[in-house]
Amino acid sequence: MTQKEKILQKILSGMSDAHIGCDELCSALRGLGFSERVRGSHFIFVKDGVDEIINI
């Protein structure tokens, strides 16, 4: 299992939210095809076909 797959599994399990770093989460979202923009300390992710905006 690759590192990206391990991070995705950790995110989807919902059991380890406190142990997922911002860099790991951002990397996983970029790997899933989300576009990223940064506004101050906010990382904003969007993707065509996904109605919600992810703001970290």
Backbone bond lengths (Angstrom), bond angles and torsions (degrees), N, CA, C in turn:
res aa  C-N    CA-C-N  psi(-1)  N-CA   C-N-CA  omega(-1)  CA-C   N-CA-C  phi
1 M - - - 1.455 - - 1.537 108.12 -
2 T 1.327 116.93 129.90 1.462 120.77 -179.45 1.522 110.83 -74.96
3 Q 1.322 115.67 166.12 1.469 121.10 179.46 1.530 110.56 -61.39
4 K 1.336 117.03 -41.03 1.468 120.76 179.31 1.523 111.00 -62.99
5 E 1.319 117.22 -39.99 1.463 120.95 178.05 1.529 110.95 -65.66
6 K 1.317 117.22 -37.45 1.464 121.02 178.33 1.523 110.95 -65.27
7 I 1.338 116.50 -42.78 1.466 120.60 178.70 1.523 110.18 -63.85
8 L 1.337 116.88 -45.36 1.464 120.81 179.54 1.520 110.88 -61.39
9 Q 1.318 117.50 -42.02 1.463 121.34 178.29 1.529 110.72 -62.67
10 K 1.337 116.74 -39.95 1.459 121.28 178.73 1.534 110.71 -63.88
11 I 1.334 115.87 -41.81 1.469 120.60 179.68 1.522 110.45 -65.74
12 L 1.315 117.20 -48.02 1.462 121.31 -175.94 1.524 113.23 -69.28
13 S 1.326 117.53 -24.63 1.464 119.75 179.70 1.526 111.54 -70.29
14 G 1.345 117.35 -28.06 1.458 120.97 -179.65 1.516 113.76 71.36
15 M 1.304 117.32 5.34 1.462 121.10 -176.37 1.527 112.23 -94.56
16 S 1.326 118.69 -14.96 1.467 121.31 -171.27 1.517 112.81 -126.26
17 D 1.313 118.25 30.68 1.461 120.79 -174.47 1.525 113.12 -54.29
18 A 1.312 117.99 -38.96 1.462 121.18 -177.58 1.524 111.78 -71.98
19 H 1.317 117.54 -15.44 1.459 120.99 -175.59 1.520 113.01 -107.07
20 I 1.329 117.10 16.93 1.459 121.22 177.68 1.522 107.15 -107.55
21 G 1.323 115.93 118.12 1.457 120.74 -179.10 1.517 112.30 -74.71
22 C 1.315 114.79 157.40 1.462 120.77 179.49 1.527 110.28 -60.06
23 D 1.315 117.70 -42.82 1.468 120.80 179.58 1.522 111.41 -61.65
24 E 1.329 116.55 -40.87 1.468 120.86 178.91 1.519 110.81 -64.03
25 L 1.327 116.06 -45.38 1.459 120.85 -178.91 1.522 111.18 -64.65
26 C 1.324 117.03 -45.01 1.467 120.80 178.92 1.519 110.91 -62.62
27 S 1.308 117.46 -41.79 1.455 121.99 178.44 1.527 110.93 -61.83
28 A 1.321 116.58 -42.70 1.465 120.76 179.39 1.527 110.78 -63.91
29 L 1.327 117.69 -42.83 1.468 120.71 179.72 1.526 111.12 -65.03
30 R 1.333 117.27 -41.74 1.465 119.83 176.54 1.527 110.14 -62.47
31 G 1.313 116.99 -39.42 1.459 121.43 178.58 1.518 113.21 -65.34
32 L 1.323 116.16 -25.55 1.466 121.02 178.04 1.527 112.45 -87.95
33 G 1.334 116.94 4.21 1.457 120.66 174.95 1.509 115.71 95.36
34 F 1.322 118.12 11.23 1.461 120.88 178.08 1.525 109.65 -79.22
35 S 1.326 116.22 144.38 1.458 122.51 173.30 1.519 107.69 -90.30
36 E 1.325 115.85 145.45 1.467 120.61 -175.03 1.524 110.05 -121.39
37 R 1.314 115.15 141.69 1.463 120.76 167.80 1.518 106.55 -139.13
38 V 1.305 115.83 153.61 1.461 120.86 -176.77 1.518 108.33 -119.79
39 R 1.318 115.17 130.48 1.467 122.21 175.36 1.522 107.47 -126.61
40 G 1.313 116.35 102.21 1.462 119.93 -176.48 1.512 109.42 65.36
41 S 1.327 116.03 -119.53 1.466 120.02 179.44 1.528 111.81 -99.94
42 H 1.330 117.89 9.63 1.458 122.13 -178.19 1.527 110.98 -100.94
43 F 1.319 115.68 130.30 1.453 122.16 173.60 1.521 106.19 -102.29
44 I 1.325 116.58 120.23 1.459 121.68 -175.14 1.528 108.12 -114.59
45 F 1.341 115.22 125.85 1.465 121.35 -177.38 1.518 109.51 -117.56
46 V 1.329 115.61 135.55 1.468 122.10 177.15 1.520 108.60 -136.13
47 K 1.326 114.88 156.36 1.465 120.42 177.99 1.518 108.10 -152.43
48 D 1.328 116.48 137.79 1.459 120.82 175.41 1.523 109.45 -58.40
49 G 1.318 116.49 134.77 1.454 121.39 179.52 1.523 113.57 90.63
50 V 1.331 117.07 -7.89 1.470 121.49 177.62 1.523 106.80 -113.49
51 D 1.333 116.52 117.28 1.460 121.36 -174.85 1.530 113.36 -71.90
52 E 1.292 117.29 -32.50 1.468 121.28 -175.93 1.513 111.30 -83.37
53 I 1.331 115.84 147.31 1.455 123.11 172.89 1.514 107.07 -98.74
54 I 1.320 117.61 134.99 1.463 121.54 178.25 1.514 107.16 -99.52
55 N 1.330 116.42 120.21 1.453 123.47 -177.76 1.520 108.24 -117.51
56 I 1.327 116.44 115.88 1.455 121.06 -179.27 1.513 109.00 -113.76
